[in-house]
Amino acid sequence: MNICILGPAHPLRGGIAAYNERLARAFQQQGHAVSLWSFSLQYPGFLFPGTTQFSSEQAPQDLAIHTAINSVNPVNWWKVGNAIRQQQYDLVIVRYWLPFMGPALGTILRRVRKHRPTRIVCIADNVVPHEHRPGDRLFTRYFMGPVDAFIVMSRQVLQDLHRFTQKPARLEPHPLYDHFGEPVSRTEARNHLRLEQEPFIFLFFGFIRAYKGLDLLLEAMQLLQQDAQDLPPFRLLVAGEFYEDRQRYEQLLQQPGLLLHTDFIPDSAVRYYLCASDVVVQPYRHATQSGVTPLAYHFEKPMIVTQVGGLPDLVPHGKVGLVCAPDPVSLAAAMKEMLQKGTGSFLPHLRDEKKKYSWEQMTSTILELAAGLPGKT
């Protein structure tokens, strides 16, 4: 098939761009022709909370990436939609993660469908955004108009989707992020990051936003420190860029036992953070799914997650990690249990469970869903 993936890709950075590129490779390995259509302007500067939207990594040589979409220019949307239509793709796979993108992507897809029977399948990271803004529902409904079917990666997003549409939808969990390199030893990873070899390290990884609950985790560390004399040495490694005001965390960041690496983590460094850690903690206040979970699976790291959204479905309690309430007391109790129990008993279950999350399963689900759409040839 001739396939278009519509969404972020290099030189844009972040988990969605990484996902799109890995999905494109999965389709290419199966013999399909794939092009990625990405953004020349994804977010206006005043709407972007980080330091830069762009990756410092070299452009992938094995992918055809068109840097074309301007998210705030309606004339551009028509031009890009017409250009994509002229390529006569059999299948367009579009990513949807934020209502702000609804007008641009919805207009592009309407141009793609004009006089063409192209199938359009959306991979919806979120339907209801983590931070609500005026116009969210209107923009989302506009986007969904030309879409034929949906892939979601958690039950929560499936429930949200059914509040907007009854179009065909399939639940398929987030595949493993297996393109950040092979694991290295804990010793090598800690040497690379200049970390101590002895302490047990809990890892918070990814962009720092209010819904991800870093403050809850920092408060849990304060509680855990009260039992420190009865526990093995431990640290909390915070690895990720602040996407909100750091000042609200400043007092909590002054406590002992913290390792702060709060610049953006390039793709080439990801494996060192995962391999240096003993447990990955996701203290989210609310969530749909998380790209950190498949990272932890790939590097075979047990997890502590809060009982919100789709996280408990992906982390069976007592097998690949621990599930707790989204509050400091529960987080501290789970962290203490990990310190006392160790991580060895989780590894066999991690290795077995990770087999479910393959890119081949995701591509098969997309193609099956597309093939079953009525009236498409």
TIPA-235793 format. One record per residue: x, z, y of N, C-alpha, C in turn. Coordinates in steps of 0.2 Angstrom, whole numbers, plus 5000, padded with zeros to 4 digits. Each point is the difference from the previous one (the first is absolute). Example, Ala and Ser with C-alpha at 12.3 -4.5 7.8 and 13.67 -1.06 7.14 Angstrom:
BEGIN
506650394972499650005006500450005006;499849965005500450015006499650035005;
//
This chain:
BEGIN
500450004994499650005006500450005006;499749985006500450005006499750065004;500350055001499850065002500350025007;499550035005500250025006499950085000;500550045002500050075001500050015008;499450035003500050005007500050085002;500650015003500150075002500750015002;500250065001500750015003500649984994;500549985003500649984996500650005004;500650004997500650005004500049955006;500250015006500450065002499650065001;499450014999499650065001500250054995;500050065001500250054995499450044998;500150044995499550054998499749984993;499650054997499849994993499649944999;499549985005499649944999500449944999;500549995005500449944999500450004994;500350064997500350004994499649994994;499450025000499549984995499849935000;499949975006499949935000500549954997;500650025002500649974997500150004993;499950074997500050014993499549964996;499450005003499449964997500149935000;500349975005500249935000500549984995;500550054998500549994995499650004993;499650044999499650014994499649934999;499749985005499749934999500549954998;500550005004500549944999500350014993;500150064997500350004993499549974995;499350005002499549974995500049935002;500349975004500049935001499649975006;499750055004499649985005500449985006;499849965005500349995006499750055005;500450035004499850065005500349995006;499650015006500250005006499750065004;500450045004499850055004499949995007;499450015003499949995007500050075003;500450015004500150075003499949995008;500250065003499950015007500649985005;499949965005500550005005499950065005;499450025001499950065003499450044996;500350064997499550044996499650055005;500450045003499750055005500349995007;499650005005500350015007500450065000;500550005004500550065000499750065002;499450015004499750065002499650034994;499949964995499650024994500450024994;500649995001500550014994500350075001;500050044995500250075001500850014999;500349954996500750014998500549975005;500650004998500549975004500049935000;499949974994500049925000499649984994;499749945001499649974995500449964995;500649995001500449954997500550034995;500249974994500450024995500749985003;500550044998500749985001500349974993;499649994995500249974994500149925001;500449974996500049935000499449974997;499849945003499449964998500049984992;499550014996500049984993500149935000;500549974996500149934999499549974995;499750044996499649974995499249995002;499850025006499350005002499949955006;499549975000499849965006499550045004;500350025006499650045005499949965006;499450005002499849975007499950055004;500450015006499950055005499649975005;499350015000499649965004499450045004;499750054997499450035003500150055006;499749995005500050045006499350045000;500150074999499450044998499550005006;500249985006499650015006499849945004;500249944997499949945003499549954996;499450005003499549964996500149934999;500449975005500249934999500449994994;500550054999500550004995499650004993;499550045000499650014994499749944997;499749965005499849934998500549964997;500650005004500549954998500350024993;500150064999500350034993499449984995;499450025001499549984995500049934998;500049965005500049924999500749984996;500550035002500749994996499950024993;499750064999500050024993499549954996;499449995003499649954997500349934998;500449985004500349934999500550014993;500250064999500450014994499749994993;499350005001499550004994500250054994;500150065002500150054995499450014995;500150014994499550024995499850075001;500450045002499850075001500450035006;499650045004500350045006499950074998;500550045000500050074999500250035007;499550045003500150035006500050085000;500450035003500150075000499650035006;499650054999499650035005500250085000;500250035006500250075000499850035006;499849965005499950035007499449965003;499550035003499549965003500249965006;500650025003500349965006500149934998;500249994994500249934997499349964998;499450035001499449974998499949935003;500050005007499949945004500449954998;500750015000500549954999499949974993;500050044995500049984993499349974998;499550035003499349974999499949935003;500349995006500049935003500449954996;500650024998500449964996499749984993;499750044997499749994994499449955000;499650015006499449955001500349935001;500650005004500249935000500349974994;500350044996500249984993499549984996;499450035000499449984996499649945003;500149985006499749945003500149944996;499549974997500049944996500550014994;500150064997500550014995499750054995;500049994993499850054996500550054997;500550025005500550044998499750074998;500350034995499850074998500450055005;499650055002500450055004499950074997;500550034998500050074997500450055004;499650055002500450055004500250064996;500650025001500350064998499950055006;499550054999499950055005500350064999;500550025004500450065000499550065002;499749985006499550055002499449965003;499450024999499449985004499850045006;500050064999499950055005500750035002;500249995006500750025002500150075000;500750025000500250075000499850035007;500149965005499950025007499449965003;499550035002499449965002500049985007;499849945002500049975006499349965002;499850005006499449965001500149924998;499549984997500049934997500249994993;500250054997500250004993499549964995;499450035000499549974996499949925002;499949995006499949935002500549954998;500750025001500549964998500149994993;499850064996500149994993499449954997;499450015002499549964998500149925002;500349995006500249935002500549984995;500550044998500649974995499749994994;499550044997499849994993499549935000;499849985005499549945000500349944995;500649985001500249944996500350024994;500150064998500450024994499550004994;500249974995499649994994500050074995;500650035000500050064995500650045002;500050064997500550055002500350044995;500750015001500450054995500150065004;499850064997500250065003500450044996;500450055002500550044996499850074999;499450025002499850074999499250005000;499850054997499250014999499850015007;500350045005499850015006499949945004;500449955000500049945004499449964997;499950004993499449974997499450035003;499950065000499450035003499949985007;500550005004500049985007499849935000;500249954996499949935000499249994999;499850044995499249994998499650025006;500250045005499650015006500049945005;500449954999500049945004499849944996;500149994994499849944996500050014993;499649964997499950004992500349944997;500549975004500449944997500450034994;500249954996500450024994500650045002;500150054996500650055001500350024994;500650015000500450034994500550055002;500050064996500550055001500649994996;500649995003500649994997500550045004;500350054996500550055004500649965003;500350035005500649985003500549994995;500349944999500649994995500650045002;500550004996500650045001500449965006;500350045004500549975005500750004996;500149944997500650004995500549955003;500049995007500549955003500550035004;500050075000500550035004500750024997;500149964994500650014997499950054994;500550004996500050044994500250075002;499750054996500250075001500750015000;500350055004500750034999499950074998;500650034998500050074998499950045006;499750064999499950055005500650025004;500650004996500650025003500249945005;500049944998500149945005499650005006;499350014998499650005006500150055005;500150064998500250065005500649995003;500549974997500749995003499849945006;499649954998499949955005499750035006;499550044999499650035006500450065003;500550024997500450065002499650074999;499750004995499650064998500350054995;499950065000500250054995499849984993;500450014995499949994994499550054996;500150065002499750054996499250015001;499750005007499450025001499449954996;499550034999499449964998499749975006;499949945000499749965006499349984999;499650025005499349975001500149955005;499649944999500149945004499349995003;500050005007499449965004500349945002;499749944998500249945001499549955004;500249975005499649955003499850025008;499749955003499850015007499650075001;500250035005499750075002499449995004;499450014997499449995004499550074999;499650015004499650074999499650004993;499749954998499750004994500450024994;500749985000500450024995500250074999;499850045004500150074999500750035000;500549975003500650035000500050075003;499650025005500050075002499750054995;499649974996499850054994500650014996;500449954998500550014996500650055003;500149995007500450045003499850075000;499450015001499750074999500150034993;499949964995500150024993500750024999;500549965003500750024999500150075003;499750025006500150065003499750064995;499549984996499750054995500550014994;500249944998500550004995500650045001;500349995006500650045002499950074999;499450035000499950074999500250024993;499949954996500250024993500749974998;500449985005500649964998500550044996;500050075001500550044996499950004993;499349984998499950004993499949934997;500249955004500049934998500749975000;500149944996500649965001500149975007;500649995002500049975007499649935001;499750005006499649945001500049975007;499849945001500049975006499449955001;499849995006499549945001500349955004;500149944997500249945003499549965003;499949995007499549975003500449935002;499749954997500449935001499449955003;500049985006499649965003499950005007;499749955003500050005008499450035002;500050045006499450035003499649945003;499450004998499549955003499550045004;500250065002499650045005500550045004;499750045004500550055004500350054996;500750005000500450044996499950085003;499850005006499950075003499650054996;499449974998499550044996500350034994;500649984997500350024994500750055002;500150005007500750025001500250074998;499550055001500150064998500150014993;499649974996500050004992500749974998;500349955004500649974998500650045001;499950065003500650045001500150054994;499650004995500150054995500649974995;500350054996500649984996499749964994;500549974997499849964994499849935000;500049985007499749935001500649955001;499949944997500549955001499649945003;500249985006499649965004500349935001;499749954997500349935001499449965003;499950015006499349975003500149945004;500549964998500049935002499749954995;499849945002499749964995500549994994;499750004994500449994994500049934998;500649965000500049934998499949994993;499849954998499949984992500650024996;500649985003500650014996500250074999;499750055003500150075000499550044996;499449974998499450034997500250044994;500449964996500150034993500450075000;500550005005500450065001499650065002;499549995004499550065001499650024994;499849954996499650024995500450034994;500649974999500450034995500450065002;500050025006500350065002499650064999;499349985000499550065000499850024992;499750065000499750024993499349995000;499650015005499349995000499849975007;499549955000499749975005499450045002;499950025006499450035003499649965004;499350004999499649965005499450055002;500150035005499650065002499449975005;499749944998499649975005499350045001;499849995006499350035002499549964997;500049935000499649964997500449934999;499749974995500449944998499549954996;500349944999499649954996500550004994;500549965000500650004996500650005004;500650014996500650005004500549964997;500449965004500649974997500650044998;500050065002500550054997499950014993;499450014998499950014993500349954995;499949935001500349964996500850005000;500250025006500850015001500250064995;499650055000500250064996500049984993;499549964998499949984993500649964998;500249955004500649964999500650044998;500150045005500750044999499950074996;499450004997499850054995500150075003;499750015005500050075004499350034999;500050064998499350045000499850015007;499350015001499750005006499650065001;500050035006499450045002499649975005;499449994999499549975004499450045001;499749995006499450045002499449964997;499450044999499449984997499649965005;500249945002499749965005500049934998;499549965001499949934999500249984993;500449954999500249984994500650034997;500350055003500750024998499950044993;499550044999499950034993499949954994;499749955002499949954994500749974998;500550005005500649964998500550054998;499950075001500550054998499650054995;500049994994499650044995500450075000;499550055002500350075001500350034993;500650035001500450034995500349954995;499949935002500449954996500549975004;499949975005500549965004500150045007;499650065001500150045006499550055000;499950035006499550055001499649985006;499350014999499549995006499850075002;500050005007499850065003499649995006;499750055003499649995006500449995006;499749965005500449985006500150065005;500350054998500150065005500750034998;500350045004500750024999500150054994;499550044999500050054995500049964993;499649964999500049964994500649964999;500249975005500649965000500650044998;500150065003500550054998500050024993;499450014998499950024993500349944995;499849945001500249954996500749995001;500350005005500850005001500350054996;499750065001500350064996500049994992;499449974998500049984993500549954998;500149955004500549954998500750035000;500250045004500650045000500150044994;499550034998500050054994500049964994;499649954999499949964994500549954999;500349975006500549944999499649944999;500349945000499749935000500049974993;500450034995500149964994499449984996;499550055000499449994996499649945003;500149985006499649955003500349934998;500649994998500349935000499749964994;499850034994499749954995499449985003;499650045003499349975002500149955006;500550015004500149965006500249934997;500450004995500249934997499549974997;499550044997499449964996499549985005;499950045005499549995005500149945005;500749995001500249955005499949934997;499949994993499949944997499349975002;499650045003499349975002500149965007;500550015003500049975007500549945001;499849954997500449945000499849955005;500449965002499849945005499649954996;500249994993499649954996499350025000;499950064999499350035000499649985007;500350015005499749995007499949925001;500549964998499949935001499449974995;500050034994499549984995499350025003;499950065003499450025003499849955005;500549995005499849955005499849934998;500349984995499849934998499450004996;499950054996499350014996499450005005;500150045005499550015005499949945004;500549965002499949945004499749954995;500249994994499749954995499350014999;499750075001499350014998499649995006;500249985006499650005006499549944999;499450015002499549944999500149955005;499949944998500049945005500749985002;500550034997500749985002500349954995;500349955002500349954995500849995002;
//
